[in-house]
Amino acid sequence: MAEYERSRTMPAAPEAVFDQACDLDRLDSWLPRDLHVHPDDPPAVSVHEDTTGQDAAGLVRVQKDQMRMEWGTRSDGRYAGWLQVAGIGRASQVTVHLSFFEGSHPPEDRTLDDRLEKSLDRLAEQVRLHTDTAG
């Protein structure tokens, strides 16, 4: 099993960050550019990966009361992850965790670390744009 985790502090209320991160219709705005999530019948989603051209059945569960989103593959259990938002003063800490289980083929460590960093950058930008527009 391989696990990866990254955190980022964002200067916005946790609710604003969570709302941007967990909007199933807007996940493409911050996920890696080659992943596209389409809600089916929630919690079911379809995930298309441009690099492989493959589609996968997945599940996404959003727990707003815990400011947590969890996801994973539906049929083969080879991949799972979660996002957690926590308030720290007047800011928020966002943590993204990925787990690749036996039989899966995760990207190289450096590639995955870079994708996590860029995804958190895009999420921070979406939050900034939303809070600038709302405020």
Accessible surface in RSA format (square Angstrom, percent):
REM  Atomic radii and reference values for relative SASA: ProtOr
REM  Chains: A
REM  Algorithm: Lee & Richards
REM  Probe-radius: 1.40
REM  Slices: 20
REM RES _ NUM      All-atoms   Total-Side   Main-Chain    Non-polar    All polar
REM                ABS   REL    ABS   REL    ABS   REL    ABS   REL    ABS   REL
RES MET A   1   146.07  75.6  70.97  47.0  75.10 178.8  66.76  56.8  79.31 105.1
RES ALA A   2    30.84  28.4  24.36  37.6   6.48  14.7  30.00  42.2   0.84   2.2
RES GLU A   3    85.03  48.8  56.26  42.6  28.78  68.5  24.48  47.3  60.56  49.4
RES TYR A   4    27.30  12.7  20.93  11.9   6.37  16.6  21.52  16.2   5.78   7.1
RES GLU A   5    81.15  46.6  66.77  50.5  14.38  34.2  19.93  38.6  61.21  50.0
RES ARG A   6    74.02  31.1  70.05  35.7   3.97   9.4  15.93  21.8  58.09  35.2
RES SER A   7    51.09  43.2  25.59  34.2  25.50  58.7  15.83  33.7  35.26  49.4
RES ARG A   8    55.37  23.2  50.39  25.7   4.98  11.9  30.26  41.4  25.11  15.2
RES THR A   9    75.29  53.5  57.31  58.1  17.98  42.8  38.89  52.2  36.40  55.0
RES MET A  10     1.50   0.8   1.44   1.0   0.06   0.1   1.50   1.3   0.00   0.0
RES PRO A  11   127.73  93.1 102.40  93.3  25.34  92.1 104.86  86.6  22.87 142.2
RES ALA A  12     9.13   8.4   1.48   2.3   7.64  17.4   9.13  12.9   0.00   0.0
RES ALA A  13    51.21  47.1  42.16  65.1   9.05  20.6  44.86  63.2   6.35  16.8
RES PRO A  14    21.81  15.9  21.81  19.9   0.00   0.0  21.81  18.0   0.00   0.0
RES GLU A  15    93.62  53.7  92.23  69.8   1.38   3.3  51.25  99.1  42.36  34.6
RES ALA A  16    22.90  21.1  16.77  25.9   6.13  13.9  21.93  30.9   0.96   2.5
RES VAL A  17     0.00   0.0   0.00   0.0   0.00   0.0   0.00   0.0   0.00   0.0
RES PHE A  18     3.87   1.9   3.87   2.4   0.00   0.0   3.87   2.3   0.00   0.0
RES ASP A  19    65.13  45.6  54.35  54.1  10.78  25.5  24.28  57.1  40.85  40.7
RES GLN A  20    14.85   8.3  12.75   9.3   2.10   5.0   0.33   0.7  14.52  11.0
RES ALA A  21     0.00   0.0   0.00   0.0   0.00   0.0   0.00   0.0   0.00   0.0
RES CYS A  22    12.53   9.5   3.93   4.4   8.60  20.2   4.67  11.8   7.86   8.5
RES ASP A  23    52.31  36.6  43.58  43.4   8.72  20.6  17.53  41.2  34.78  34.7
RES LEU A  24    31.61  17.6  27.21  19.5   4.40  11.1  27.21  19.1   4.40  11.8
RES ASP A  25   121.04  84.8  88.11  87.7  32.93  77.9  28.11  66.1  92.94  92.7
RES ARG A  26    96.99  40.7  91.83  46.8   5.16  12.3  38.17  52.2  58.82  35.6
RES LEU A  27     5.81   3.2   5.21   3.7   0.59   1.5   5.21   3.7   0.59   1.6
RES ASP A  28    55.38  38.8  46.42  46.2   8.96  21.2  28.08  66.1  27.30  27.2
RES SER A  29    31.56  26.7  18.68  24.9  12.88  29.7  25.63  54.6   5.92   8.3
RES TRP A  30     4.19   1.7   4.19   2.0   0.00   0.0   4.19   2.2   0.00   0.0
RES LEU A  31    26.44  14.7  26.44  18.9   0.00   0.0  26.44  18.6   0.00   0.0
RES PRO A  32    20.66  15.1  18.61  17.0   2.05   7.4  20.26  16.7   0.40   2.5
RES ARG A  33   158.57  66.6 143.28  73.0  15.29  36.4  71.66  97.9  86.90  52.7
RES ASP A  34    24.03  16.8  22.05  21.9   1.97   4.7  17.09  40.2   6.94   6.9
RES LEU A  35    39.50  22.0  38.27  27.4   1.23   3.1  38.27  26.9   1.23   3.3
RES HIS A  36    50.06  27.4  50.06  34.8   0.00   0.0  39.72  40.9  10.34  12.0
RES VAL A  37    17.15  11.3   9.56   8.7   7.59  18.3   9.56   8.3   7.59  20.6
RES HIS A  38    94.43  51.6  94.43  65.6   0.00   0.0  62.34  64.2  32.10  37.3
RES PRO A  39    48.02  35.0  28.34  25.8  19.68  71.5  28.34  23.4  19.68 122.3
RES ASP A  40    78.44  54.9  45.54  45.3  32.90  77.8  28.23  66.4  50.21  50.1
RES ASP A  41   113.68  79.6 108.15 107.6   5.53  13.1  33.04  77.8  80.64  80.4
RES PRO A  42    82.15  59.9  60.14  54.8  22.01  80.0  60.90  50.3  21.26 132.1
RES PRO A  43    54.43  39.7  52.85  48.2   1.58   5.8  54.14  44.7   0.30   1.9
RES ALA A  44    12.23  11.2  12.23  18.9   0.00   0.0  12.23  17.2   0.00   0.0
RES VAL A  45     1.68   1.1   1.68   1.5   0.00   0.0   1.68   1.5   0.00   0.0
RES SER A  46    35.78  30.2  35.72  47.7   0.05   0.1  20.54  43.7  15.23  21.3
RES VAL A  47    37.04  24.4  35.90  32.5   1.14   2.8  36.00  31.3   1.04   2.8
RES HIS A  48    55.06  30.1  54.83  38.1   0.23   0.6  37.13  38.3  17.92  20.9
RES GLU A  49    52.98  30.4  52.92  40.0   0.06   0.1   5.52  10.7  47.46  38.8
RES ASP A  50    74.50  52.2  52.57  52.3  21.92  51.8  23.99  56.5  50.51  50.4
RES THR A  51   102.28  72.7  62.20  63.1  40.08  95.5  66.44  89.2  35.84  54.2
RES THR A  52    77.42  55.1  45.66  46.3  31.76  75.7  53.82  72.3  23.60  35.7
RES GLY A  53    49.49  61.0   0.00   N/A  49.49  61.0  24.43  67.0  25.07  56.1
RES GLN A  54   118.78  66.4 112.82  82.5   5.96  14.2  31.90  67.9  86.88  65.9
RES ASP A  55   106.57  74.6  76.11  75.8  30.46  72.0  27.85  65.5  78.72  78.5
RES ALA A  56    30.65  28.2  21.69  33.5   8.96  20.4  30.14  42.4   0.51   1.4
RES ALA A  57    39.78  36.6  26.85  41.4  12.93  29.4  29.57  41.6  10.21  27.0
RES GLY A  58     3.58   4.4   0.00   N/A   3.58   4.4   3.58   9.8   0.00   0.0
RES LEU A  59    51.75  28.8  50.83  36.4   0.91   2.3  50.83  35.7   0.91   2.5
RES VAL A  60    11.20   7.4   7.27   6.6   3.93   9.5   7.27   6.3   3.93  10.7
RES ARG A  61   119.07  50.0 115.71  59.0   3.37   8.0  41.99  57.4  77.08  46.7
RES VAL A  62    62.72  41.3  31.84  28.8  30.89  74.4  31.84  27.7  30.89  83.8
RES GLN A  63    58.81  32.9  54.77  40.0   4.04   9.6  18.55  39.5  40.26  30.5
RES LYS A  64   123.45  60.2 114.76  70.4   8.69  20.7  83.85  75.5  39.60  42.2
RES ASP A  65   132.36  92.7  87.78  87.4  44.58 105.4  52.42 123.4  79.94  79.7
RES GLN A  66   102.10  57.1  88.74  64.9  13.36  31.8  33.20  70.7  68.91  52.3
RES MET A  67    39.85  20.6  39.85  26.4   0.00   0.0  39.68  33.7   0.18   0.2
RES ARG A  68    52.91  22.2  52.91  27.0   0.00   0.0  10.63  14.5  42.28  25.6
RES MET A  69     4.21   2.2   4.21   2.8   0.00   0.0   4.13   3.5   0.08   0.1
RES GLU A  70    60.28  34.6  59.21  44.8   1.07   2.5  16.94  32.8  43.34  35.4
RES TRP A  71    42.27  17.0  32.65  15.8   9.61  22.6  34.71  18.5   7.55  12.3
RES GLY A  72    15.69  19.4   0.00   N/A  15.69  19.4  11.85  32.5   3.84   8.6
RES THR A  73    25.20  17.9  12.45  12.6  12.76  30.4  12.90  17.3  12.30  18.6
RES ARG A  74   104.10  43.7  77.98  39.8  26.12  62.2  33.07  45.2  71.03  43.0
RES SER A  75   108.82  92.0  67.94  90.7  40.88  94.2  50.74 108.0  58.08  81.4
RES ASP A  76    83.78  58.7  51.59  51.4  32.19  76.1  40.21  94.6  43.57  43.5
RES GLY A  77    45.30  55.9   0.00   N/A  45.30  55.9  30.99  85.0  14.31  32.1
RES ARG A  78    92.10  38.7  90.98  46.4   1.12   2.7  24.00  32.8  68.10  41.3
RES TYR A  79    46.60  21.8  44.25  25.2   2.35   6.1  30.73  23.1  15.88  19.6
RES ALA A  80    32.03  29.4  31.84  49.1   0.19   0.4  32.03  45.1   0.00   0.0
RES GLY A  81     6.08   7.5   0.00   N/A   6.08   7.5   1.83   5.0   4.25   9.5
RES TRP A  82    62.23  25.0  62.23  30.1   0.00   0.0  49.39  26.3  12.83  20.8
RES LEU A  83     0.00   0.0   0.00   0.0   0.00   0.0   0.00   0.0   0.00   0.0
RES GLN A  84    47.37  26.5  46.66  34.1   0.71   1.7  24.90  53.0  22.47  17.0
RES VAL A  85     4.70   3.1   0.00   0.0   4.70  11.3   0.00   0.0   4.70  12.7
RES ALA A  86    48.18  44.3  42.90  66.2   5.28  12.0  48.18  67.9   0.00   0.0
RES GLY A  87    46.18  56.9   0.00   N/A  46.18  56.9  13.52  37.1  32.66  73.1
RES ILE A  88    79.45  45.2  66.25  49.4  13.19  31.8  72.76  52.4   6.68  18.1
RES GLY A  89    81.34 100.3   0.00   N/A  81.34 100.3  43.21 118.6  38.13  85.4
RES ARG A  90   229.13  96.2 203.02 103.5  26.11  62.2  88.01 120.3 141.12  85.5
RES ALA A  91    19.80  18.2  19.75  30.5   0.06   0.1  19.75  27.8   0.06   0.1
RES SER A  92     0.00   0.0   0.00   0.0   0.00   0.0   0.00   0.0   0.00   0.0
RES GLN A  93    60.36  33.8  59.64  43.6   0.72   1.7  11.66  24.8  48.71  36.9
RES VAL A  94     0.00   0.0   0.00   0.0   0.00   0.0   0.00   0.0   0.00   0.0
RES THR A  95    20.51  14.6  20.51  20.8   0.00   0.0   8.29  11.1  12.22  18.5
RES VAL A  96     6.04   4.0   6.04   5.5   0.00   0.0   6.04   5.3   0.00   0.0
RES HIS A  97    25.64  14.0  25.64  17.8   0.00   0.0  21.68  22.3   3.97   4.6
RES LEU A  98    14.40   8.0  14.40  10.3   0.00   0.0  14.40  10.1   0.00   0.0
RES SER A  99    12.33  10.4  12.33  16.5   0.00   0.0   1.87   4.0  10.46  14.7
RES PHE A 100    22.03  11.0  20.33  12.6   1.70   4.4  20.33  12.3   1.70   4.9
RES PHE A 101    71.72  35.9  68.84  42.6   2.89   7.5  69.11  41.9   2.61   7.5
RES GLU A 102   168.85  96.9 142.11 107.5  26.74  63.7  60.83 117.7 108.02  88.2
RES GLY A 103    65.00  80.2   0.00   N/A  65.00  80.2  38.98 107.0  26.03  58.3
RES SER A 104    16.60  14.0   2.26   3.0  14.35  33.1   2.57   5.5  14.03  19.7
RES HIS A 105   172.07  94.0 141.56  98.4  30.51  78.1 100.87 104.0  71.20  82.8
RES PRO A 106    45.32  33.0  27.12  24.7  18.20  66.2  27.26  22.5  18.07 112.3
RES PRO A 107    42.86  31.2  27.25  24.8  15.61  56.7  40.28  33.3   2.58  16.0
RES GLU A 108   135.08  77.6 123.17  93.2  11.91  28.4  51.36  99.3  83.72  68.4
RES ASP A 109    90.27  63.2  85.42  85.0   4.86  11.5  26.82  63.1  63.46  63.3
RES ARG A 110   199.99  84.0 193.09  98.4   6.90  16.4  74.09 101.3 125.89  76.3
RES THR A 111    62.87  44.7  57.75  58.5   5.12  12.2  39.10  52.5  23.78  35.9
RES LEU A 112     8.30   4.6   8.30   5.9   0.00   0.0   8.30   5.8   0.00   0.0
RES ASP A 113    42.85  30.0  42.75  42.6   0.10   0.2  12.59  29.6  30.26  30.2
RES ASP A 114    64.26  45.0  59.18  58.9   5.09  12.0  19.79  46.6  44.47  44.4
RES ARG A 115    49.07  20.6  47.09  24.0   1.98   4.7  25.91  35.4  23.17  14.0
RES LEU A 116    10.08   5.6   9.24   6.6   0.84   2.1   9.88   6.9   0.21   0.6
RES GLU A 117    65.24  37.5  65.24  49.4   0.00   0.0  33.40  64.6  31.84  26.0
RES LYS A 118   105.96  51.7 105.43  64.7   0.53   1.3  59.99  54.0  45.97  49.0
RES SER A 119     5.64   4.8   5.64   7.5   0.00   0.0   5.28  11.3   0.36   0.5
RES LEU A 120     0.30   0.2   0.30   0.2   0.00   0.0   0.30   0.2   0.00   0.0
RES ASP A 121    72.13  50.5  65.18  64.9   6.95  16.4  25.28  59.5  46.84  46.7
RES ARG A 122    35.75  15.0  34.00  17.3   1.75   4.2  21.04  28.8  14.70   8.9
RES LEU A 123     0.15   0.1   0.15   0.1   0.00   0.0   0.15   0.1   0.00   0.0
RES ALA A 124    28.68  26.4  23.66  36.5   5.03  11.4  24.46  34.4   4.22  11.2
RES GLU A 125    72.05  41.4  69.56  52.6   2.49   5.9  37.76  73.0  34.29  28.0
RES GLN A 126    35.32  19.7  34.38  25.1   0.94   2.2   1.17   2.5  34.14  25.9
RES VAL A 127     3.52   2.3   3.52   3.2   0.00   0.0   3.52   3.1   0.00   0.0
RES ARG A 128   113.65  47.7 109.54  55.8   4.10   9.8  63.63  87.0  50.02  30.3
RES LEU A 129    80.24  44.7  79.31  56.7   0.93   2.3  79.62  55.9   0.62   1.7
RES HIS A 130    82.61  45.1  76.98  53.5   5.63  14.4  46.71  48.1  35.90  41.8
RES THR A 131    43.70  31.1  36.40  36.9   7.30  17.4  29.11  39.1  14.60  22.1
RES ASP A 132    89.90  63.0  65.23  64.9  24.66  58.3  29.96  70.5  59.94  59.8
RES THR A 133   122.43  87.1  90.01  91.2  32.43  77.3  75.25 101.1  47.18  71.3
RES ALA A 134    80.54  74.0  37.00  57.1  43.53  99.0  48.22  67.9  32.31  85.6
RES GLY A 135    97.16 119.8   0.00   N/A  97.16 119.8  48.40 132.8  48.76 109.2
END  Absolute sums over single chains surface
CHAIN  1 A     7635.2       6063.9       1571.3       4000.4       3634.9
END  Absolute sums over all chains
TOTAL          7635.2       6063.9       1571.3       4000.4       3634.9
